Amino acid sequence: MKRYFYILFFLTIGFNALAQRQMVRNLTTFDDKRLHFGFTLALNALDFNIDHYPTIGENPKFNEFQPETIGGEVINGNKQIRADISTLTPGFTVGIVTNLRMTEYLDLRFLPGMSFGERKLVYNISVEDNNSGDTEFYSIKSTFLDFPLLVKYKSKRMNNQRPYLIGGFAYRIDISKTGQEDLVRLKPFSSSVEVGVGWDSYLQFFRLSTELKFSFGLSNVLDSGPKETQLQTYTNAFSQLTSNMFIFSFHFE
């Protein structure tokens, strides 16, 4: 614990020394622009916040279907079925930056883009998908159209550096294939709240912003179950799914 404290202490001293040292200031009038544009390259990781029924029999839809046999076991109403994202899978995001200066310390940012990602659901029962056979997990691939609208709160500029906080809301449309044959079907539309931190670096010809942002889903993206050729148990175990995303971005403006 002391080791981490010392590392943080010396990093803080280093940043303060860098900020106080006299340097040639780049892009001195950049922040005076009323409107400017740029582009974004980012890495992302998709996740789910999963709410399960205590037992699958407590799902009102359970009695609508015949008992199913999975891995040689007959699934009855007392069965507890759980699923989780075992590991986060890296994805990719590209986007456009539109920045409106509101005050010296506040900007309004619209960052439309496209995100590609994957989530791997691991169950406490074997996964039997009629499309791909038996697997260790069920893969859900998504391609999102992103429409985040965010407020950026900036600190005072320190030479060529400027840390900031960011937050707001995002609306997403999943344009990937989510047909009736999918084992777990998702709704194409979702909304989320986003918060993050970042660091502006004023270089000679452009501003580079490094940003870590967290997106927390507000809406239930779980759709109705798959068609009858697929097993219903994997969807019936859930009462709600919300979509989360972690995004590490580089903004070039």
Phi and psi restraints in degrees (value plus and minus 20) as a CYANA .aco file:
   2 LYS   PHI     -83.0   -43.0
   2 LYS   PSI     -54.7   -14.7
   3 ARG   PHI     -81.5   -41.5
   3 ARG   PSI     -63.6   -23.6
   4 TYR   PHI     -86.1   -46.1
   4 TYR   PSI     -55.2   -15.2
   5 PHE   PHI     -83.9   -43.9
   5 PHE   PSI     -64.1   -24.1
   6 TYR   PHI     -84.5   -44.5
   6 TYR   PSI     -60.7   -20.7
   7 ILE   PHI     -80.8   -40.8
   7 ILE   PSI     -66.8   -26.8
   8 LEU   PHI     -82.3   -42.3
   8 LEU   PSI     -59.9   -19.9
   9 PHE   PHI     -82.0   -42.0
   9 PHE   PSI     -68.7   -28.7
  10 PHE   PHI     -90.4   -50.4
  10 PHE   PSI     -52.7   -12.7
  11 LEU   PHI     -84.7   -44.7
  11 LEU   PSI     -60.6   -20.6
  12 THR   PHI     -82.8   -42.8
  12 THR   PSI     -64.0   -24.0
  13 ILE   PHI     -81.7   -41.7
  13 ILE   PSI     -61.8   -21.8
  14 GLY   PHI     -83.3   -43.3
  14 GLY   PSI     -63.5   -23.5
  15 PHE   PHI     -85.3   -45.3
  15 PHE   PSI     -61.0   -21.0
  16 ASN   PHI     -84.2   -44.2
  16 ASN   PSI     -61.0   -21.0
  17 ALA   PHI     -84.8   -44.8
  17 ALA   PSI     -59.6   -19.6
  18 LEU   PHI     -85.4   -45.4
  18 LEU   PSI     -59.8   -19.8
  19 ALA   PHI     -88.7   -48.7
  19 ALA   PSI     -55.0   -15.0
  20 GLN   PHI    -103.5   -63.5
  20 GLN   PSI     -40.7    -0.7
  21 ARG   PHI     -87.8   -47.8
  21 ARG   PSI     116.3   156.3
  22 GLN   PHI     -90.2   -50.2
  22 GLN   PSI     105.7   145.7
  23 MET   PHI    -154.0  -114.0
  23 MET   PSI     142.8   182.8
  24 VAL   PHI     -91.6   -51.6
  24 VAL   PSI     102.4   142.4
  25 ARG   PHI    -103.9   -63.9
  25 ARG   PSI     107.3   147.3
  26 ASN   PHI    -115.9   -75.9
  26 ASN   PSI     132.5   172.5
  27 LEU   PHI      28.6    68.6
  27 LEU   PSI      35.7    75.7
  28 THR   PHI     -85.9   -45.9
  28 THR   PSI     -44.7    -4.7
  29 THR   PHI    -125.8   -85.8
  29 THR   PSI     -10.7    29.3
  30 PHE   PHI     -79.6   -39.6
  30 PHE   PSI     -65.4   -25.4
  31 ASP   PHI     -95.5   -55.5
  31 ASP   PSI     -24.4    15.6
  32 ASP   PHI    -106.1   -66.1
  32 ASP   PSI     -30.9     9.1
  33 LYS   PHI     -87.2   -47.2
  33 LYS   PSI     113.6   153.6
  34 ARG   PHI     -88.8   -48.8
  34 ARG   PSI     -57.9   -17.9
  35 LEU   PHI    -163.2  -123.2
  35 LEU   PSI     113.0   153.0
  36 HIS   PHI    -166.3  -126.3
  36 HIS   PSI     146.1   186.1
  37 PHE   PHI    -149.5  -109.5
  37 PHE   PSI     148.8   188.8
  38 GLY   PHI    -193.2  -153.2
  38 GLY   PSI    -183.4  -143.4
  39 PHE   PHI    -161.8  -121.8
  39 PHE   PSI     142.7   182.7
  40 THR   PHI    -147.3  -107.3
  40 THR   PSI     116.6   156.6
  41 LEU   PHI    -142.7  -102.7
  41 LEU   PSI     112.4   152.4
  42 ALA   PHI    -169.2  -129.2
  42 ALA   PSI     135.1   175.1
  43 LEU   PHI    -122.6   -82.6
  43 LEU   PSI     122.9   162.9
  44 ASN   PHI    -155.0  -115.0
  44 ASN   PSI     145.1   185.1
  45 ALA   PHI    -161.5  -121.5
  45 ALA   PSI     105.7   145.7
  46 LEU   PHI    -113.3   -73.3
  46 LEU   PSI     127.5   167.5
  47 ASP   PHI    -166.2  -126.2
  47 ASP   PSI     145.8   185.8
  48 PHE   PHI    -140.4  -100.4
  48 PHE   PSI     123.5   163.5
  49 ASN   PHI    -120.7   -80.7
  49 ASN   PSI      95.1   135.1
  50 ILE   PHI    -130.0   -90.0
  50 ILE   PSI     108.0   148.0
  51 ASP   PHI    -128.3   -88.3
  51 ASP   PSI     101.6   141.6
  52 HIS   PHI    -120.2   -80.2
  52 HIS   PSI     134.2   174.2
  53 TYR   PHI     -93.5   -53.5
  53 TYR   PSI     122.1   162.1
  54 PRO   PHI     -73.1   -33.1
  54 PRO   PSI     -65.0   -25.0
  55 THR   PHI    -154.4  -114.4
  55 THR   PSI     134.3   174.3
  56 ILE   PHI     -85.8   -45.8
  56 ILE   PSI     -43.2    -3.2
  57 GLY   PHI     -88.5   -48.5
  57 GLY   PSI     -37.5     2.5
  58 GLU   PHI    -100.8   -60.8
  58 GLU   PSI     -26.5    13.5
  59 ASN   PHI     -96.6   -56.6
  59 ASN   PSI     102.4   142.4
  60 PRO   PHI     -76.7   -36.7
  60 PRO   PSI     -45.0    -5.0
  61 LYS   PHI     -99.2   -59.2
  61 LYS   PSI     -31.5     8.5
  62 PHE   PHI     -80.8   -40.8
  62 PHE   PSI     -60.5   -20.5
  63 ASN   PHI     -94.5   -54.5
  63 ASN   PSI     -27.9    12.1
  64 GLU   PHI     -97.6   -57.6
  64 GLU   PSI     -33.2     6.8
  65 PHE   PHI    -141.2  -101.2
  65 PHE   PSI     136.5   176.5
  66 GLN   PHI     -92.0   -52.0
  66 GLN   PSI     130.6   170.6
  67 PRO   PHI     -75.3   -35.3
  67 PRO   PSI     122.0   162.0
  68 GLU   PHI    -132.7   -92.7
  68 GLU   PSI     124.9   164.9
  69 THR   PHI    -126.5   -86.5
  69 THR   PSI     100.5   140.5
  70 ILE   PHI    -148.2  -108.2
  70 ILE   PSI     102.5   142.5
  71 GLY   PHI      41.3    81.3
  71 GLY   PSI      12.3    52.3
  72 GLY   PHI      61.4   101.4
  72 GLY   PSI     -19.3    20.7
  73 GLU   PHI    -130.7   -90.7
  73 GLU   PSI     112.5   152.5
  74 VAL   PHI    -101.3   -61.3
  74 VAL   PSI     102.1   142.1
  75 ILE   PHI    -104.0   -64.0
  75 ILE   PSI      93.6   133.6
  76 ASN   PHI    -128.8   -88.8
  76 ASN   PSI     158.4   198.4
  77 GLY   PHI     -85.7   -45.7
  77 GLY   PSI     -37.0     3.0
  78 ASN   PHI    -108.8   -68.8
  78 ASN   PSI     -22.5    17.5
  79 LYS   PHI     -94.7   -54.7
  79 LYS   PSI     109.4   149.4
  80 GLN   PHI    -113.3   -73.3
  80 GLN   PSI      96.7   136.7
  81 ILE   PHI    -133.8   -93.8
  81 ILE   PSI     107.8   147.8
  82 ARG   PHI    -147.1  -107.1
  82 ARG   PSI     128.7   168.7
  83 ALA   PHI    -161.8  -121.8
  83 ALA   PSI     135.3   175.3
  84 ASP   PHI    -176.9  -136.9
  84 ASP   PSI     145.0   185.0
  85 ILE   PHI    -107.8   -67.8
  85 ILE   PSI      92.0   132.0
  86 SER   PHI     -90.7   -50.7
  86 SER   PSI     -68.0   -28.0
  87 THR   PHI    -157.8  -117.8
  87 THR   PSI     127.6   167.6
  88 LEU   PHI    -101.2   -61.2
  88 LEU   PSI     112.6   152.6
  89 THR   PHI    -121.0   -81.0
  89 THR   PSI     106.2   146.2
  90 PRO   PHI     -83.7   -43.7
  90 PRO   PSI     121.7   161.7
  91 GLY   PHI    -150.3  -110.3
  91 GLY   PSI    -190.9  -150.9
  92 PHE   PHI    -158.5  -118.5
  92 PHE   PSI     122.8   162.8
  93 THR   PHI    -153.7  -113.7
  93 THR   PSI     116.8   156.8
  94 VAL   PHI    -147.6  -107.6
  94 VAL   PSI     127.7   167.7
  95 GLY   PHI    -183.0  -143.0
  95 GLY   PSI     158.4   198.4
  96 ILE   PHI    -137.9   -97.9
  96 ILE   PSI     120.6   160.6
  97 VAL   PHI    -124.9   -84.9
  97 VAL   PSI     106.8   146.8
  98 THR   PHI    -144.3  -104.3
  98 THR   PSI      96.2   136.2
  99 ASN   PHI    -139.3   -99.3
  99 ASN   PSI     105.3   145.3
 100 LEU   PHI    -132.9   -92.9
 100 LEU   PSI     101.1   141.1
 101 ARG   PHI     -98.4   -58.4
 101 ARG   PSI     101.6   141.6
 102 MET   PHI    -120.8   -80.8
 102 MET   PSI     -67.4   -27.4
 103 THR   PHI    -160.2  -120.2
 103 THR   PSI    -195.6  -155.6
 104 GLU   PHI     -81.2   -41.2
 104 GLU   PSI     -51.6   -11.6
 105 TYR   PHI    -134.9   -94.9
 105 TYR   PSI     -20.4    19.6
 106 LEU   PHI    -146.0  -106.0
 106 LEU   PSI     113.4   153.4
 107 ASP   PHI    -146.6  -106.6
 107 ASP   PSI     130.8   170.8
 108 LEU   PHI    -128.0   -88.0
 108 LEU   PSI     106.5   146.5
 109 ARG   PHI    -144.4  -104.4
 109 ARG   PSI     111.4   151.4
 110 PHE   PHI    -135.4   -95.4
 110 PHE   PSI     100.6   140.6
 111 LEU   PHI    -144.6  -104.6
 111 LEU   PSI      44.3    84.3
 112 PRO   PHI     -85.5   -45.5
 112 PRO   PSI     124.5   164.5
 113 GLY   PHI    -189.5  -149.5
 113 GLY   PSI    -187.7  -147.7
 114 MET   PHI    -156.0  -116.0
 114 MET   PSI     113.1   153.1
 115 SER   PHI    -140.8  -100.8
 115 SER   PSI     118.9   158.9
 116 PHE   PHI    -139.6   -99.6
 116 PHE   PSI     110.2   150.2
 117 GLY   PHI    -181.2  -141.2
 117 GLY   PSI     156.1   196.1
 118 GLU   PHI    -166.5  -126.5
 118 GLU   PSI     124.6   164.6
 119 ARG   PHI    -146.1  -106.1
 119 ARG   PSI     115.8   155.8
 120 LYS   PHI    -133.3   -93.3
 120 LYS   PSI      89.7   129.7
 121 LEU   PHI    -107.0   -67.0
 121 LEU   PSI     102.9   142.9
 122 VAL   PHI    -128.6   -88.6
 122 VAL   PSI     106.3   146.3
 123 TYR   PHI    -123.0   -83.0
 123 TYR   PSI     144.4   184.4
 124 ASN   PHI    -106.5   -66.5
 124 ASN   PSI     -10.8    29.2
 125 ILE   PHI    -148.5  -108.5
 125 ILE   PSI     143.1   183.1
 126 SER   PHI     -86.9   -46.9
 126 SER   PSI     132.2   172.2
 127 VAL   PHI    -121.7   -81.7
 127 VAL   PSI     101.5   141.5
 128 GLU   PHI    -140.3  -100.3
 128 GLU   PSI      83.3   123.3
 129 ASP   PHI    -127.2   -87.2
 129 ASP   PSI     102.1   142.1
 130 ASN   PHI     -85.9   -45.9
 130 ASN   PSI     -36.7     3.3
 131 ASN   PHI    -104.3   -64.3
 131 ASN   PSI     -54.6   -14.6
 132 SER   PHI    -146.0  -106.0
 132 SER   PSI     -17.9    22.1
 133 GLY   PHI      62.4   102.4
 133 GLY   PSI    -180.2  -140.2
 134 ASP   PHI     -98.8   -58.8
 134 ASP   PSI     112.7   152.7
 135 THR   PHI    -158.0  -118.0
 135 THR   PSI     147.4   187.4
 136 GLU   PHI     -99.8   -59.8
 136 GLU   PSI     -39.7     0.3
 137 PHE   PHI    -171.5  -131.5
 137 PHE   PSI     147.2   187.2
 138 TYR   PHI    -130.7   -90.7
 138 TYR   PSI     103.1   143.1
 139 SER   PHI    -113.8   -73.8
 139 SER   PSI     109.0   149.0
 140 ILE   PHI    -136.8   -96.8
 140 ILE   PSI      88.7   128.7
 141 LYS   PHI    -115.7   -75.7
 141 LYS   PSI     118.6   158.6
 142 SER   PHI    -153.4  -113.4
 142 SER   PSI     125.6   165.6
 143 THR   PHI    -147.1  -107.1
 143 THR   PSI      92.2   132.2
 144 PHE   PHI    -123.6   -83.6
 144 PHE   PSI     120.9   160.9
 145 LEU   PHI    -113.0   -73.0
 145 LEU   PSI      99.4   139.4
 146 ASP   PHI    -121.9   -81.9
 146 ASP   PSI     119.0   159.0
 147 PHE   PHI    -156.6  -116.6
 147 PHE   PSI      53.2    93.2
 148 PRO   PHI    -105.1   -65.1
 148 PRO   PSI     119.7   159.7
 149 LEU   PHI    -143.3  -103.3
 149 LEU   PSI      94.6   134.6
 150 LEU   PHI    -150.3  -110.3
 150 LEU   PSI     133.4   173.4
 151 VAL   PHI    -128.0   -88.0
 151 VAL   PSI     110.4   150.4
 152 LYS   PHI    -129.9   -89.9
 152 LYS   PSI     100.9   140.9
 153 TYR   PHI    -125.7   -85.7
 153 TYR   PSI      96.1   136.1
 154 LYS   PHI    -123.9   -83.9
 154 LYS   PSI     126.1   166.1
 155 SER   PHI    -100.6   -60.6
 155 SER   PSI     159.3   199.3
 156 LYS   PHI     -88.2   -48.2
 156 LYS   PSI     119.2   159.2
 157 ARG   PHI     -85.9   -45.9
 157 ARG   PSI     115.4   155.4
 158 MET   PHI    -137.3   -97.3
 158 MET   PSI      76.9   116.9
 159 ASN   PHI      35.1    75.1
 159 ASN   PSI    -131.9   -91.9
 160 ASN   PHI    -127.2   -87.2
 160 ASN   PSI       2.8    42.8
 161 GLN   PHI    -148.6  -108.6
 161 GLN   PSI     128.0   168.0
 162 ARG   PHI    -177.7  -137.7
 162 ARG   PSI      84.2   124.2
 163 PRO   PHI     -95.4   -55.4
 163 PRO   PSI     140.4   180.4
 164 TYR   PHI    -176.0  -136.0
 164 TYR   PSI     143.5   183.5
 165 LEU   PHI    -134.7   -94.7
 165 LEU   PSI     131.3   171.3
 166 ILE   PHI    -162.7  -122.7
 166 ILE   PSI     126.7   166.7
 167 GLY   PHI    -185.1  -145.1
 167 GLY   PSI     137.0   177.0
 168 GLY   PHI     143.9   183.9
 168 GLY   PSI    -170.9  -130.9
 169 PHE   PHI    -147.9  -107.9
 169 PHE   PSI     135.3   175.3
 170 ALA   PHI    -157.3  -117.3
 170 ALA   PSI     125.5   165.5
 171 TYR   PHI    -138.7   -98.7
 171 TYR   PSI     113.4   153.4
 172 ARG   PHI    -149.0  -109.0
 172 ARG   PSI     125.9   165.9
 173 ILE   PHI    -143.7  -103.7
 173 ILE   PSI     100.9   140.9
 174 ASP   PHI    -108.2   -68.2
 174 ASP   PSI      90.3   130.3
 175 ILE   PHI    -117.3   -77.3
 175 ILE   PSI     -12.7    27.3
 176 SER   PHI     -96.4   -56.4
 176 SER   PSI     150.6   190.6
 177 LYS   PHI     -90.5   -50.5
 177 LYS   PSI      98.4   138.4
 178 THR   PHI    -151.1  -111.1
 178 THR   PSI      42.3    82.3
 179 GLY   PHI    -102.8   -62.8
 179 GLY   PSI     158.1   198.1
 180 GLN   PHI     -83.7   -43.7
 180 GLN   PSI     -43.3    -3.3
 181 GLU   PHI    -101.3   -61.3
 181 GLU   PSI     -28.3    11.7
 182 ASP   PHI     -86.2   -46.2
 182 ASP   PSI     118.7   158.7
 183 LEU   PHI     -87.1   -47.1
 183 LEU   PSI     -59.8   -19.8
 184 VAL   PHI    -144.5  -104.5
 184 VAL   PSI      95.8   135.8
 185 ARG   PHI    -116.9   -76.9
 185 ARG   PSI     121.3   161.3
 186 LEU   PHI    -138.5   -98.5
 186 LEU   PSI     126.6   166.6
 187 LYS   PHI     -90.2   -50.2
 187 LYS   PSI     126.5   166.5
 188 PRO   PHI     -95.2   -55.2
 188 PRO   PSI     -41.9    -1.9
 189 PHE   PHI    -128.2   -88.2
 189 PHE   PSI     119.7   159.7
 190 SER   PHI    -172.4  -132.4
 190 SER   PSI     136.9   176.9
 191 SER   PHI    -149.2  -109.2
 191 SER   PSI     135.7   175.7
 192 SER   PHI    -174.6  -134.6
 192 SER   PSI     140.1   180.1
 193 VAL   PHI    -124.5   -84.5
 193 VAL   PSI     121.2   161.2
 194 GLU   PHI    -146.9  -106.9
 194 GLU   PSI     117.5   157.5
 195 VAL   PHI    -159.0  -119.0
 195 VAL   PSI     130.2   170.2
 196 GLY   PHI    -190.9  -150.9
 196 GLY   PSI     158.3   198.3
 197 VAL   PHI    -150.9  -110.9
 197 VAL   PSI     135.4   175.4
 198 GLY   PHI    -175.7  -135.7
 198 GLY   PSI     155.8   195.8
 199 TRP   PHI    -162.2  -122.2
 199 TRP   PSI      97.6   137.6
 200 ASP   PHI    -107.0   -67.0
 200 ASP   PSI     111.0   151.0
 201 SER   PHI    -140.6  -100.6
 201 SER   PSI      99.4   139.4
 202 TYR   PHI    -109.9   -69.9
 202 TYR   PSI      85.9   125.9
 203 LEU   PHI    -113.2   -73.2
 203 LEU   PSI    -195.4  -155.4
 204 GLN   PHI     -86.9   -46.9
 204 GLN   PSI     -58.0   -18.0
 205 PHE   PHI    -137.6   -97.6
 205 PHE   PSI     -32.0     8.0
 206 PHE   PHI    -177.9  -137.9
 206 PHE   PSI     147.1   187.1
 207 ARG   PHI    -122.7   -82.7
 207 ARG   PSI     108.9   148.9
 208 LEU   PHI    -126.3   -86.3
 208 LEU   PSI     104.1   144.1
 209 SER   PHI    -134.3   -94.3
 209 SER   PSI     103.2   143.2
 210 THR   PHI    -122.1   -82.1
 210 THR   PSI     106.7   146.7
 211 GLU   PHI    -160.4  -120.4
 211 GLU   PSI     117.6   157.6
 212 LEU   PHI    -135.5   -95.5
 212 LEU   PSI     103.1   143.1
 213 LYS   PHI    -152.3  -112.3
 213 LYS   PSI     124.4   164.4
 214 PHE   PHI    -137.4   -97.4
 214 PHE   PSI     111.2   151.2
 215 SER   PHI    -136.3   -96.3
 215 SER   PSI     100.6   140.6
 216 PHE   PHI    -133.0   -93.0
 216 PHE   PSI     101.3   141.3
 217 GLY   PHI     -86.0   -46.0
 217 GLY   PSI     120.7   160.7
 218 LEU   PHI    -125.3   -85.3
 218 LEU   PSI     -44.9    -4.9
 219 SER   PHI    -131.8   -91.8
 219 SER   PSI     131.0   171.0
 220 ASN   PHI     -96.5   -56.5
 220 ASN   PSI      99.2   139.2
 221 VAL   PHI    -118.7   -78.7
 221 VAL   PSI     -16.1    23.9
 222 LEU   PHI     -94.6   -54.6
 222 LEU   PSI     101.7   141.7
 223 ASP   PHI    -114.1   -74.1
 223 ASP   PSI     157.6   197.6
 224 SER   PHI     -84.0   -44.0
 224 SER   PSI     144.0   184.0
 225 GLY   PHI     -85.9   -45.9
 225 GLY   PSI     150.0   190.0
 226 PRO   PHI     -92.7   -52.7
 226 PRO   PSI     154.7   194.7
 227 LYS   PHI     -87.9   -47.9
 227 LYS   PSI     149.2   189.2
 228 GLU   PHI     -88.2   -48.2
 228 GLU   PSI     -33.5     6.5
 229 THR   PHI     -93.3   -53.3
 229 THR   PSI     -33.6     6.4
 230 GLN   PHI    -125.0   -85.0
 230 GLN   PSI     135.0   175.0
 231 LEU   PHI     -88.8   -48.8
 231 LEU   PSI     119.3   159.3
 232 GLN   PHI    -111.4   -71.4
 232 GLN   PSI     -35.7     4.3
 233 THR   PHI     -78.5   -38.5
 233 THR   PSI     -59.0   -19.0
 234 TYR   PHI     -86.7   -46.7
 234 TYR   PSI     -51.7   -11.7
 235 THR   PHI    -104.5   -64.5
 235 THR   PSI     -58.8   -18.8
 236 ASN   PHI     -84.6   -44.6
 236 ASN   PSI     -37.8     2.2
 237 ALA   PHI     -90.3   -50.3
 237 ALA   PSI     -40.0     0.0
 238 PHE   PHI    -119.9   -79.9
 238 PHE   PSI     119.8   159.8
 239 SER   PHI    -117.3   -77.3
 239 SER   PSI     -46.0    -6.0
 240 GLN   PHI    -182.7  -142.7
 240 GLN   PSI     123.6   163.6
 241 LEU   PHI    -147.8  -107.8
 241 LEU   PSI     109.5   149.5
 242 THR   PHI    -139.5   -99.5
 242 THR   PSI     126.2   166.2
 243 SER   PHI    -118.3   -78.3
 243 SER   PSI     104.2   144.2
 244 ASN   PHI    -133.6   -93.6
 244 ASN   PSI     137.0   177.0
 245 MET   PHI    -168.4  -128.4
 245 MET   PSI     119.8   159.8
 246 PHE   PHI    -132.4   -92.4
 246 PHE   PSI     110.6   150.6
 247 ILE   PHI    -151.6  -111.6
 247 ILE   PSI     106.0   146.0
 248 PHE   PHI    -133.0   -93.0
 248 PHE   PSI      90.6   130.6
 249 SER   PHI    -135.1   -95.1
 249 SER   PSI     132.3   172.3
 250 PHE   PHI    -143.2  -103.2
 250 PHE   PSI      93.8   133.8
 251 HIS   PHI    -120.9   -80.9
 251 HIS   PSI     107.6   147.6
 252 PHE   PHI    -129.8   -89.8
 252 PHE   PSI      93.3   133.3
